[in-house]
Amino acid sequence: MEITRETDYAVRCVLYLSRKGGEVVMIDEISREMLIPRSFLAKILQRLSKTGIVTSFRGVKGGFQLAKKPEEVTLLDVINAIQGPVAMNICAVNEAACGFSSTCAVHPVWVDLREIVEGYLRKTDFRKLNTSLQTAAKKPKK
């Protein structure tokens, strides 16, 4: 499994919004602070909005904010919103996509890996990510 650039940008965007404490943030600020091309970010924010991860506000004071508390949004939520299910092989998501799923010795490995990765990503919420970032920033540099 490889995280796409779009998913990486979406994670950065949600991470930034999760630090803003419910503040409505303009797209230009997110783009500038997280080094994401504005036009690409607009498309990402539309998808995050459609899946209920962010809320958009129109008008002069418009922008975006996290739709939930940071601890209610996981890495898995963002990945699923942008690139779909997490899997090493399509058969772990859709057995019908491969005629060998029922007789393949490797198929259970792909399914197990998917479950392990999804479980880890589901436990990793944006409050935890921000806490670990703050902890790392406080450690003295060697």
Buried (B, 14 or more C-beta within 10 A) or exposed (E): EEBEEBBEBBBBBBBBBBBBEEEBBEBEBBBEEBEBEEEEBEBBBEBBBEBEBBBBEEEEEEBBBBBBEBEEBBBBBBBBBBBEBBBBBBBBBEBEEBEEBEEBEEBEEBBEBBEEBBEEBEEBBBBBBBEEEEEEEEEEEE
